Amino acid sequence: MVQAIVNLGEYEDRVLTIIKGKFGFKNKSEAINFVINKYDEEFLEPALRPEYVKKLKGIKKQKGLRFKSLGDLRRSIEKV
């Protein structure tokens, strides 16, 4: 676990307090983690996610693949 000192303005502190109360978090640290996770889900593109990069690298390693159908292609991608 990483610890950080965070300087918040009055408005940001109020927003965290509201999130903490609304979702029943024990402290503001849990509220900050919640906000970060929501941001990740909503705004980060899949291309930036580590699982996506891993899949792409696995596909790049496979050369000369020939697929008989779209189902064959899907199965190949899901294995990575």
MARLUMLO-430914 format. One record per residue (C-alpha): residue number from 1; x, y, z. Coordinates in nm, 3 decimals. Example, Ala and Ser with C-alpha at 12.3 -4.5 7.8 and 13.67 -1.06 7.14 Angstrom:
2
ZANU  pos        X        Y        Z
ZANU    1    1.230   -0.450    0.780
ZANU    2    1.367   -0.106    0.714
This chain:
80
ZANU  pos        X        Y        Z
ZANU    1    0.000    0.000    0.000
ZANU    2    0.127    0.344   -0.092
ZANU    3    0.065    0.636    0.138
ZANU    4    0.040    0.994    0.014
ZANU    5   -0.024    1.334    0.159
ZANU    6   -0.292    1.504   -0.048
ZANU    7   -0.374    1.873   -0.036
ZANU    8   -0.742    1.932   -0.106
ZANU    9   -0.936    2.250   -0.144
ZANU   10   -1.249    2.313    0.059
ZANU   11   -1.480    2.210   -0.226
ZANU   12   -1.289    1.887   -0.300
ZANU   13   -1.295    1.799    0.070
ZANU   14   -1.673    1.846    0.078
ZANU   15   -1.718    1.628   -0.229
ZANU   16   -1.511    1.349   -0.070
ZANU   17   -1.712    1.380    0.251
ZANU   18   -2.036    1.343    0.052
ZANU   19   -1.901    1.038   -0.136
ZANU   20   -1.782    0.888    0.192
ZANU   21   -2.128    0.928    0.347
ZANU   22   -2.327    0.827    0.040
ZANU   23   -2.142    0.499   -0.012
ZANU   24   -2.076    0.424    0.356
ZANU   25   -1.698    0.435    0.347
ZANU   26   -1.506    0.435    0.675
ZANU   27   -1.264    0.708    0.573
ZANU   28   -1.174    0.947    0.295
ZANU   29   -0.902    0.715    0.171
ZANU   30   -1.170    0.465    0.067
ZANU   31   -1.363    0.748   -0.101
ZANU   32   -1.053    0.851   -0.299
ZANU   33   -0.995    0.491   -0.408
ZANU   34   -1.358    0.471   -0.520
ZANU   35   -1.327    0.788   -0.727
ZANU   36   -1.005    0.662   -0.890
ZANU   37   -1.164    0.327   -0.977
ZANU   38   -1.470    0.500   -1.124
ZANU   39   -1.245    0.722   -1.334
ZANU   40   -1.059    0.416   -1.460
ZANU   41   -1.382    0.241   -1.560
ZANU   42   -1.540    0.546   -1.722
ZANU   43   -1.261    0.737   -1.891
ZANU   44   -0.947    0.533   -1.954
ZANU   45   -0.942    0.369   -2.293
ZANU   46   -0.904   -0.009   -2.309
ZANU   47   -0.577    0.041   -2.495
ZANU   48   -0.426    0.176   -2.174
ZANU   49   -0.524   -0.120   -1.960
ZANU   50   -0.251   -0.377   -1.891
ZANU   51   -0.473   -0.675   -1.983
ZANU   52   -0.535   -0.526   -2.325
ZANU   53   -0.164   -0.467   -2.389
ZANU   54   -0.092   -0.828   -2.287
ZANU   55   -0.351   -0.958   -2.535
ZANU   56   -0.205   -0.747   -2.814
ZANU   57    0.149   -0.871   -2.746
ZANU   58    0.027   -1.231   -2.755
ZANU   59   -0.144   -1.173   -3.088
ZANU   60    0.164   -1.006   -3.235
ZANU   61    0.377   -1.311   -3.146
ZANU   62    0.152   -1.537   -3.351
ZANU   63    0.244   -1.499   -3.716
ZANU   64    0.086   -1.657   -4.019
ZANU   65   -0.244   -1.740   -3.855
ZANU   66   -0.515   -1.863   -4.088
ZANU   67   -0.870   -1.871   -3.969
ZANU   68   -1.150   -2.070   -4.125
ZANU   69   -1.419   -1.869   -3.951
ZANU   70   -1.481   -1.577   -3.719
ZANU   71   -1.528   -1.828   -3.435
ZANU   72   -1.173   -1.956   -3.489
ZANU   73   -1.043   -1.601   -3.467
ZANU   74   -1.240   -1.535   -3.146
ZANU   75   -1.111   -1.853   -2.980
ZANU   76   -0.756   -1.759   -3.072
ZANU   77   -0.791   -1.409   -2.926
ZANU   78   -0.954   -1.533   -2.604
ZANU   79   -0.664   -1.771   -2.535
ZANU   80   -0.419   -1.481   -2.501
